[in-house]
């Protein structure tokens, strides 16, 4: 049996720390559909953003080992408020409304956009935004708009590629290369892109470890 290197030991410890954190109870705390409803909360927050149908609810459920924590829907754009979840009294997971696709009035879309933008720019305890991107499509203009806003607000964000099990390796490699080249020009972007599949469990342990490093 080969001995683990120091680097492997450190990584194994990180993975275990992530597993232990996300094995804790995760409970709904509050939902905010307006600015006045945004709660004042004491712990660090990690927010999940992404285009509707990118697999955001599925990823949150996979991270927390729950099937129904974040509601998944066949109708994109169903999450119409910012939802806050307490993870083991260590941090909050924040589920943001998906951008794009919602079949509602322009006024409602504008209201959600304003709410999300205000949250992202003015949240003192927000440690990172996980910006989910479908690995089959790569960055879209609506993603770049959010990235520009986060760059301007100096809010750290990390690209999480979803549904990697559905991508051909060559196409996935191209998406990774193109995304990395864009991130180099982005001042608030975390340099590491994470690859995930909620269906296959790919990258879930690694993402848990990364987020655990941001907990209280």
C-alpha positions as CSV (number, residue, x, y, z in Angstrom):
1,X,0.0,0.0,0.0
2,X,1.6,3.3,-1.1
3,X,1.9,6.1,1.4
4,X,-0.1,9.3,0.9
5,X,2.0,12.4,0.1
6,X,1.5,15.5,2.3
7,X,-0.5,17.1,-0.5
8,X,-2.8,14.1,-0.7
9,X,-3.2,14.1,3.1
10,X,-4.2,17.8,3.0
11,X,-6.7,17.2,0.2
12,X,-8.2,14.2,2.0
13,X,-8.6,16.3,5.2
14,X,-10.4,19.0,3.1
15,X,-12.7,16.4,1.5
16,X,-13.6,15.0,5.0
17,X,-14.2,18.5,6.4
18,X,-16.6,19.2,3.5
19,X,-18.3,15.8,4.0
20,X,-18.8,16.5,7.7
21,X,-20.2,20.0,7.2
22,X,-22.7,19.0,4.5
23,X,-23.8,16.0,6.5
24,X,-25.2,18.4,9.1
25,X,-28.8,19.5,9.2
26,X,-29.7,22.0,6.6
27,X,-32.9,24.0,7.2
28,X,-34.9,26.7,5.5
29,X,-34.5,30.0,7.3
30,X,-36.1,32.7,5.1
31,X,-37.3,33.6,1.7
32,X,-37.1,37.2,0.3
33,X,-39.2,38.3,-2.6
34,X,-38.6,42.0,-1.9
35,X,-35.7,44.1,-0.5
36,X,-37.6,44.7,2.7
37,X,-37.7,40.9,3.3
38,X,-34.0,40.3,3.1
39,X,-33.0,39.0,6.5
40,X,-30.1,40.2,8.6
41,X,-28.1,37.0,9.3
42,X,-25.0,36.5,11.5
43,X,-23.0,33.9,9.6
44,X,-21.1,33.7,6.3
45,X,-23.1,33.1,3.1
46,X,-22.4,31.3,-0.2
47,X,-24.9,32.1,-3.0
48,X,-25.8,29.9,-6.0
49,X,-26.7,31.7,-9.2
50,X,-27.2,30.6,-12.8
51,X,-29.4,30.6,-15.8
52,X,-32.7,28.8,-15.3
53,X,-32.5,25.1,-16.1
54,X,-28.7,25.1,-15.4
55,X,-29.3,22.5,-12.7
56,X,-29.0,24.8,-9.6
57,X,-31.6,23.1,-7.5
58,X,-30.2,19.6,-8.3
59,X,-26.7,20.7,-7.3
60,X,-27.8,22.2,-4.0
61,X,-29.8,19.0,-3.3
62,X,-26.8,16.9,-4.2
63,X,-24.4,18.9,-2.0
64,X,-26.8,18.6,1.0
65,X,-27.8,14.9,0.4
66,X,-31.4,15.9,0.2
67,X,-33.9,15.4,-2.6
68,X,-36.2,18.2,-1.7
69,X,-34.3,21.0,-0.1
70,X,-34.2,23.2,-3.2
71,X,-37.3,22.7,-5.3
72,X,-36.6,21.3,-8.8
73,X,-39.1,21.9,-11.6
74,X,-39.7,21.1,-15.2
75,X,-40.7,24.7,-15.6
76,X,-37.6,26.9,-15.7
77,X,-37.7,30.0,-13.6
78,X,-39.9,28.7,-10.8
79,X,-37.7,30.0,-8.0
80,X,-39.1,33.5,-7.6
81,X,-37.4,34.6,-4.4
82,X,-34.1,34.4,-2.7
83,X,-34.1,31.4,-0.3
84,X,-31.8,31.2,2.7
85,X,-30.8,27.8,4.3
86,X,-28.8,27.3,7.5
87,X,-26.2,24.6,7.1
88,X,-25.3,23.2,10.5
89,X,-25.2,26.6,12.2
90,X,-21.9,27.1,10.3
91,X,-23.0,29.0,7.2
92,X,-25.9,29.9,5.0
93,X,-26.6,28.6,1.5
94,X,-28.4,31.1,-0.6
95,X,-30.5,30.0,-3.6
96,X,-31.0,32.9,-6.0
97,X,-33.7,33.1,-8.7
98,X,-32.5,31.7,-12.0
99,X,-31.9,34.3,-14.7
100,X,-33.7,34.0,-18.0
101,X,-36.6,31.9,-19.2
102,X,-39.2,32.8,-16.5
103,X,-42.6,33.1,-18.2
104,X,-43.7,36.2,-16.2
105,X,-44.2,39.9,-16.9
106,X,-41.2,42.1,-17.7
107,X,-42.0,44.1,-14.5
108,X,-41.6,41.0,-12.4
109,X,-38.4,40.0,-14.1
110,X,-37.1,43.6,-13.5
111,X,-38.1,43.4,-9.9
112,X,-36.3,40.0,-9.4
113,X,-33.2,41.4,-11.2
114,X,-33.1,44.4,-8.9
115,X,-33.6,42.3,-5.8
116,X,-30.7,39.9,-6.8
117,X,-28.4,42.7,-7.8
118,X,-29.0,44.6,-4.6
119,X,-28.4,41.4,-2.6
120,X,-25.2,40.6,-4.5
121,X,-23.7,44.1,-4.1
122,X,-24.6,44.9,-0.5
123,X,-24.2,41.7,1.5
124,X,-21.3,42.0,4.0
125,X,-21.3,38.3,4.9
126,X,-21.4,37.0,1.3
127,X,-18.1,35.1,0.9
128,X,-18.6,33.7,-2.6
129,X,-21.1,33.4,-5.5
130,X,-21.1,30.0,-7.2
131,X,-22.0,30.9,-10.8
132,X,-23.4,27.8,-12.4
133,X,-22.8,27.3,-16.1
134,X,-24.1,24.4,-18.3
135,X,-21.0,22.6,-19.5
136,X,-22.7,21.9,-22.8
137,X,-23.1,25.6,-23.6
138,X,-20.4,27.6,-21.8
139,X,-20.7,31.2,-20.8
140,X,-23.7,33.2,-22.2
141,X,-24.1,36.9,-22.4
142,X,-26.4,36.9,-19.3
143,X,-23.7,35.2,-17.4
144,X,-21.2,37.8,-18.4
145,X,-23.5,40.5,-17.3
146,X,-23.6,39.0,-13.8
147,X,-19.8,38.6,-13.8
148,X,-19.3,42.2,-14.8
149,X,-21.6,43.3,-11.9
150,X,-19.8,41.1,-9.4
151,X,-16.4,42.4,-10.7
152,X,-17.6,46.0,-10.2
153,X,-18.9,45.2,-6.7
154,X,-15.7,43.2,-5.9
155,X,-17.7,40.1,-4.9
156,X,-15.7,36.9,-5.3
157,X,-17.3,34.3,-7.6
158,X,-16.5,30.9,-8.9
159,X,-17.6,29.2,-12.1
160,X,-19.2,25.8,-11.5
161,X,-19.7,23.8,-14.7
162,X,-22.8,21.6,-14.4
163,X,-24.0,18.4,-16.2
164,X,-20.4,17.4,-17.2
165,X,-21.7,13.8,-17.6
166,X,-23.7,15.0,-20.6
167,X,-20.7,16.7,-22.4
168,X,-18.3,15.0,-24.8
169,X,-14.7,15.3,-23.5
170,X,-13.4,17.3,-26.4
171,X,-16.3,19.8,-26.2
172,X,-15.9,20.1,-22.4
173,X,-12.2,20.7,-22.8
174,X,-13.0,23.6,-25.2
175,X,-15.5,25.1,-22.8
176,X,-13.0,24.9,-19.9
177,X,-10.2,26.5,-22.1
178,X,-12.5,29.3,-23.3
179,X,-13.9,30.0,-19.8
180,X,-10.4,30.1,-18.3
181,X,-9.3,32.6,-20.8
182,X,-12.3,34.8,-20.0
183,X,-11.7,34.5,-16.2
184,X,-8.2,35.9,-16.6
185,X,-9.6,39.3,-17.5
186,X,-12.1,39.2,-14.5
187,X,-10.8,40.8,-11.3
188,X,-13.3,39.2,-8.9
189,X,-13.3,35.7,-10.4
190,X,-11.9,32.7,-8.5
191,X,-9.3,31.1,-10.8
192,X,-10.4,27.5,-10.3
193,X,-13.3,26.2,-12.4
194,X,-15.1,23.3,-10.8
195,X,-16.7,20.4,-12.8
196,X,-19.9,18.8,-11.4
197,X,-22.6,16.4,-12.2
198,X,-25.5,16.1,-9.8
199,X,-26.7,12.9,-11.5
200,X,-23.3,11.1,-11.3
201,X,-21.9,12.8,-8.2
202,X,-18.9,14.1,-10.1
203,X,-17.1,17.0,-8.2
204,X,-19.6,17.1,-5.4
205,X,-17.1,16.1,-2.7
206,X,-14.6,18.7,-4.0
207,X,-17.2,21.5,-4.1
208,X,-18.2,20.6,-0.5
209,X,-14.6,20.9,0.5
210,X,-14.2,24.3,-1.2
211,X,-17.3,25.7,0.4
212,X,-16.4,24.3,3.8
213,X,-13.3,26.5,3.7
214,X,-15.6,29.6,3.7
215,X,-17.7,28.5,6.8
216,X,-17.6,30.1,10.2
